Amino acid sequence: MENIKDSLLLGDGVNITGNISVQGVVHVHGNVNGEIIANEIYIGETGKVHGEIKVNIADIKGEVTNSIEVRDTLIVRSTGKISGTTSYQSLEIELGGIIDGNIVKSKAPLTPATHQLDNIEPVI
Protein backbone atom coordinates (compact mmCIF):
# COMPACT_ATOMS: atom_id res chain seq x y z
CA MET A 1 0.00 0.00 0.00
CA GLU A 2 1.17 3.51 -0.86
CA ASN A 3 2.48 5.60 2.04
CA ILE A 4 -0.33 7.99 2.94
CA LYS A 5 1.31 9.66 5.95
CA ASP A 6 0.46 13.37 6.17
CA SER A 7 -2.22 13.01 3.47
CA LEU A 8 -5.97 13.56 3.35
CA LEU A 9 -8.51 12.04 0.98
CA LEU A 10 -11.94 13.66 0.95
CA GLY A 11 -14.29 11.41 -0.99
CA ASP A 12 -17.16 12.28 -3.31
CA GLY A 13 -20.28 13.09 -1.28
CA VAL A 14 -18.31 14.18 1.82
CA ASN A 15 -18.77 17.79 3.02
CA ILE A 16 -16.41 19.59 5.41
CA THR A 17 -16.77 23.05 6.90
CA GLY A 18 -13.58 24.24 8.60
CA ASN A 19 -9.88 24.72 8.03
CA ILE A 20 -7.53 21.95 6.89
CA SER A 21 -3.76 21.95 7.39
CA VAL A 22 -1.76 19.00 6.04
CA GLN A 23 2.00 18.76 5.54
CA GLY A 24 1.55 16.38 2.62
CA VAL A 25 -1.13 15.96 -0.03
CA VAL A 26 -4.85 16.75 -0.01
CA HIS A 27 -7.18 15.03 -2.51
CA VAL A 28 -10.63 16.64 -2.72
CA HIS A 29 -13.50 14.83 -4.44
CA GLY A 30 -16.18 16.20 -2.10
CA ASN A 31 -16.93 19.73 -0.82
CA VAL A 32 -14.80 21.93 1.46
CA ASN A 33 -15.94 25.27 2.86
CA GLY A 34 -12.83 26.72 4.54
CA GLU A 35 -9.07 27.24 4.23
CA ILE A 36 -6.72 24.51 3.01
CA ILE A 37 -2.97 24.69 3.64
CA ALA A 38 -0.89 21.80 2.29
CA ASN A 39 2.14 20.92 0.21
CA GLU A 40 0.01 19.67 -2.70
CA ILE A 41 -3.68 19.66 -3.56
CA TYR A 42 -5.52 17.62 -6.17
CA ILE A 43 -9.14 18.59 -6.75
CA GLY A 44 -11.04 15.94 -8.69
CA GLU A 45 -13.87 16.63 -11.15
CA THR A 46 -16.47 16.30 -8.37
CA GLY A 47 -14.41 18.36 -5.90
CA LYS A 48 -15.37 21.87 -4.81
CA VAL A 49 -13.48 24.22 -2.49
CA HIS A 50 -14.97 27.51 -1.30
CA GLY A 51 -12.24 29.28 0.66
CA GLU A 52 -8.54 30.06 0.57
CA ILE A 53 -6.02 27.51 -0.69
CA LYS A 54 -2.27 27.88 0.02
CA VAL A 55 -0.08 25.17 -1.49
CA ASN A 56 3.14 24.50 -3.41
CA ILE A 57 1.50 22.46 -6.17
CA ALA A 58 -2.14 22.42 -7.34
CA ASP A 59 -3.85 20.23 -9.92
CA ILE A 60 -7.45 21.38 -10.45
CA LYS A 61 -10.13 19.31 -12.22
CA GLY A 62 -13.03 20.60 -10.08
CA GLU A 63 -14.01 24.04 -8.75
CA VAL A 64 -12.25 26.60 -6.56
CA THR A 65 -14.05 29.73 -5.34
CA ASN A 66 -12.36 32.56 -3.41
CA SER A 67 -8.55 32.43 -3.72
CA ILE A 68 -5.69 30.06 -4.48
CA GLU A 69 -2.03 30.81 -3.80
CA VAL A 70 0.34 28.35 -5.49
CA ARG A 71 4.04 28.77 -4.71
CA ASP A 72 5.16 26.55 -7.57
CA THR A 73 3.02 24.89 -10.26
CA LEU A 74 -0.69 25.38 -10.91
CA ILE A 75 -2.41 23.11 -13.44
CA VAL A 76 -6.01 23.80 -14.40
CA ARG A 77 -7.36 20.78 -16.25
CA SER A 78 -10.04 20.93 -18.98
CA THR A 79 -12.81 20.49 -16.39
CA GLY A 80 -11.26 22.85 -13.82
CA LYS A 81 -12.66 26.23 -12.84
CA ILE A 82 -11.16 28.86 -10.53
CA SER A 83 -13.21 31.93 -9.55
CA GLY A 84 -11.40 34.55 -7.51
CA THR A 85 -7.79 35.56 -6.95
CA THR A 86 -5.16 33.23 -8.40
CA SER A 87 -1.45 33.52 -7.59
CA TYR A 88 1.11 31.16 -9.13
CA GLN A 89 4.76 30.73 -10.12
CA SER A 90 4.22 28.36 -13.08
CA LEU A 91 0.86 27.97 -14.85
CA GLU A 92 -0.64 25.41 -17.22
CA ILE A 93 -4.25 25.63 -18.43
CA GLU A 94 -5.72 22.87 -20.57
CA LEU A 95 -8.23 23.71 -23.29
CA GLY A 96 -11.55 24.21 -21.48
CA GLY A 97 -9.97 25.11 -18.13
CA ILE A 98 -11.23 28.39 -16.66
CA ILE A 99 -9.71 31.07 -14.42
CA ASP A 100 -12.16 33.91 -13.74
CA GLY A 101 -10.88 36.74 -11.55
CA ASN A 102 -7.56 38.36 -10.65
CA ILE A 103 -4.52 36.44 -11.90
CA VAL A 104 -1.04 37.30 -10.63
CA LYS A 105 2.34 35.69 -11.27
CA SER A 106 4.81 35.68 -8.41
CA LYS A 107 8.17 37.29 -9.19
CA ALA A 108 9.88 34.55 -7.20
CA PRO A 109 8.61 31.43 -5.46
CA LEU A 110 7.17 32.20 -2.05
CA THR A 111 8.79 30.48 0.91
CA PRO A 112 6.68 27.78 2.59
CA ALA A 113 6.36 29.87 5.75
CA THR A 114 5.25 33.01 3.91
CA HIS A 115 1.70 33.53 2.75
CA GLN A 116 1.98 37.24 1.93
CA LEU A 117 1.24 38.45 -1.57
CA ASP A 118 3.36 41.59 -1.44
CA ASN A 119 5.92 40.34 -4.03
CA ILE A 120 3.56 39.76 -6.95
CA GLU A 121 2.45 41.84 -9.88
CA PRO A 122 -0.50 41.55 -12.28
CA VAL A 123 0.05 39.79 -15.59
CA ILE A 124 -0.80 42.14 -18.46
C-alpha positions as CSV (number, residue, x, y, z in Angstrom):
1,M,0.0,0.0,0.0
2,E,1.2,3.5,-0.9
3,N,2.5,5.6,2.0
4,I,-0.3,8.0,2.9
5,K,1.3,9.7,5.9
6,D,0.5,13.4,6.2
7,S,-2.2,13.0,3.5
8,L,-6.0,13.6,3.4
9,L,-8.5,12.0,1.0
10,L,-11.9,13.7,1.0
11,G,-14.3,11.4,-1.0
12,D,-17.2,12.3,-3.3
13,G,-20.3,13.1,-1.3
14,V,-18.3,14.2,1.8
15,N,-18.8,17.8,3.0
16,I,-16.4,19.6,5.4
17,T,-16.8,23.1,6.9
18,G,-13.6,24.2,8.6
19,N,-9.9,24.7,8.0
20,I,-7.5,21.9,6.9
21,S,-3.8,22.0,7.4
22,V,-1.8,19.0,6.0
23,Q,2.0,18.8,5.5
24,G,1.5,16.4,2.6
25,V,-1.1,16.0,0.0
26,V,-4.9,16.8,0.0
27,H,-7.2,15.0,-2.5
28,V,-10.6,16.6,-2.7
29,H,-13.5,14.8,-4.4
30,G,-16.2,16.2,-2.1
31,N,-16.9,19.7,-0.8
32,V,-14.8,21.9,1.5
33,N,-15.9,25.3,2.9
34,G,-12.8,26.7,4.5
35,E,-9.1,27.2,4.2
36,I,-6.7,24.5,3.0
37,I,-3.0,24.7,3.6
38,A,-0.9,21.8,2.3
39,N,2.1,20.9,0.2
40,E,0.0,19.7,-2.7
41,I,-3.7,19.7,-3.6
42,Y,-5.5,17.6,-6.2
43,I,-9.1,18.6,-6.7
44,G,-11.0,15.9,-8.7
45,E,-13.9,16.6,-11.2
46,T,-16.5,16.3,-8.4
47,G,-14.4,18.4,-5.9
48,K,-15.4,21.9,-4.8
49,V,-13.5,24.2,-2.5
50,H,-15.0,27.5,-1.3
51,G,-12.2,29.3,0.7
52,E,-8.5,30.1,0.6
53,I,-6.0,27.5,-0.7
54,K,-2.3,27.9,0.0
55,V,-0.1,25.2,-1.5
56,N,3.1,24.5,-3.4
57,I,1.5,22.5,-6.2
58,A,-2.1,22.4,-7.3
59,D,-3.9,20.2,-9.9
60,I,-7.5,21.4,-10.5
61,K,-10.1,19.3,-12.2
62,G,-13.0,20.6,-10.1
63,E,-14.0,24.0,-8.7
64,V,-12.3,26.6,-6.6
65,T,-14.1,29.7,-5.3
66,N,-12.4,32.6,-3.4
67,S,-8.5,32.4,-3.7
68,I,-5.7,30.1,-4.5
69,E,-2.0,30.8,-3.8
70,V,0.3,28.3,-5.5
71,R,4.0,28.8,-4.7
72,D,5.2,26.6,-7.6
73,T,3.0,24.9,-10.3
74,L,-0.7,25.4,-10.9
75,I,-2.4,23.1,-13.4
76,V,-6.0,23.8,-14.4
77,R,-7.4,20.8,-16.3
78,S,-10.0,20.9,-19.0
79,T,-12.8,20.5,-16.4
80,G,-11.3,22.8,-13.8
81,K,-12.7,26.2,-12.8
82,I,-11.2,28.9,-10.5
83,S,-13.2,31.9,-9.6
84,G,-11.4,34.6,-7.5
85,T,-7.8,35.6,-7.0
86,T,-5.2,33.2,-8.4
87,S,-1.5,33.5,-7.6
88,Y,1.1,31.2,-9.1
89,Q,4.8,30.7,-10.1
90,S,4.2,28.4,-13.1
91,L,0.9,28.0,-14.8
92,E,-0.6,25.4,-17.2
93,I,-4.2,25.6,-18.4
94,E,-5.7,22.9,-20.6
95,L,-8.2,23.7,-23.3
96,G,-11.6,24.2,-21.5
97,G,-10.0,25.1,-18.1
98,I,-11.2,28.4,-16.7
99,I,-9.7,31.1,-14.4
100,D,-12.2,33.9,-13.7
101,G,-10.9,36.7,-11.6
102,N,-7.6,38.4,-10.7
103,I,-4.5,36.4,-11.9
104,V,-1.0,37.3,-10.6
105,K,2.3,35.7,-11.3
106,S,4.8,35.7,-8.4
107,K,8.2,37.3,-9.2
108,A,9.9,34.5,-7.2
109,P,8.6,31.4,-5.5
110,L,7.2,32.2,-2.0
111,T,8.8,30.5,0.9
112,P,6.7,27.8,2.6
113,A,6.4,29.9,5.8
114,T,5.3,33.0,3.9
115,H,1.7,33.5,2.8
116,Q,2.0,37.2,1.9
117,L,1.2,38.4,-1.6
118,D,3.4,41.6,-1.4
119,N,5.9,40.3,-4.0
120,I,3.6,39.8,-6.9
121,E,2.4,41.8,-9.9
122,P,-0.5,41.5,-12.3
123,V,0.0,39.8,-15.6
124,I,-0.8,42.1,-18.5
